[in-house]
Amino acid sequence: MALKISIGQYYAAASPVHALDARVKLWCVLATLVAIFCAANAAQLVLAVTFVAVLLALSRVPAGRVVASVRHLMAFLAVLSLFNLLFVRTGAVVAALGPVSVTSGGITAAVLYTARFALALVTGSLVMLTTTPTQLADAFDRMLSPLSRVGLPGHEIAMVFSLMMRFVPTLADETSAIIDAQALRGGAFDEGGPVRRVRSIVPVVVALLASGLRHADGLSRALDARCYEGGAGRTHLHEQHLSAREAAAAALTASFVVLLALLGLLF
């Protein structure tokens, strides 16, 4: 049994999106996500879809790779759409079958909220696919550096984030190995009622916690052996600098946000 985790995976390609400074990329994505969740009409949704499609084309990441990275959340989007379709009662009744009815407001909500989440997932996936964990960690380190000036552990927080990203694939592989080992010993994870299935997961969780603690202890010993002392005076192997490329990305994102706001006022 293999667990395919897309978090932390990187798709190498020579594209303008890959070459962007990770700090600018994160701020632009944050602004894009806020704008997407503010979309409230068809014109704004069309603009958001177009903008995300342009980002996808510029990133040179295959669309199938992006869809594969978010396919596990498609069931959530389907349930979200169904709930909005059946439980939103605003607007005129479009169709009815006994006590169940579908209204125009329900259709609008189902399309709107599902499209918002889908676009947000694709945008977030593009960040993970076009930025290495090291670049993300360095970006967070620089973005949190002002905290260190007021006595807060900005560098340490960024380091914890970096370690989390690096250990996700490792823990996923170990989870697969533990589940396979339990299955060879007769453990059944897809048989019986809900209570039995939950109980069958308990040994996996216990073994995974023990493995995580072992990794944490080994990592702490390695840091101690290397006399690690936080981020004071530390430098980076690859220093990033802002250029015209980052200015163009910020201008493109700002234009999208402004145009989306104007469409909200006009329609």
Secondary structure, 3 states (H helix, E strand, C coil): CCCCCCCCCCCCCCCHHHHCCHHHHHHHHHHHHHHHHHCCCHHHHHHHHHHHHHHHHHHCCCHHHHHHHHHHHHHHHHHHHHHHHHHCCCCCEEEEECCEEEEHHHHHHHHHHHHHHHHHHHHHHHHHHHCCHHHHHHHHHHHCHHHHHCCCCHHHHHHHHHHHHHHHHHHHHHHHHHHHHHHHCCCCCCCCCHHHHHHHHHHHHHHHHHHHHHHHHHHHHHHHHCCCCCCCCCCCCCCCCCCHHHHHHHHHHHHHHHHHHHHHHHC
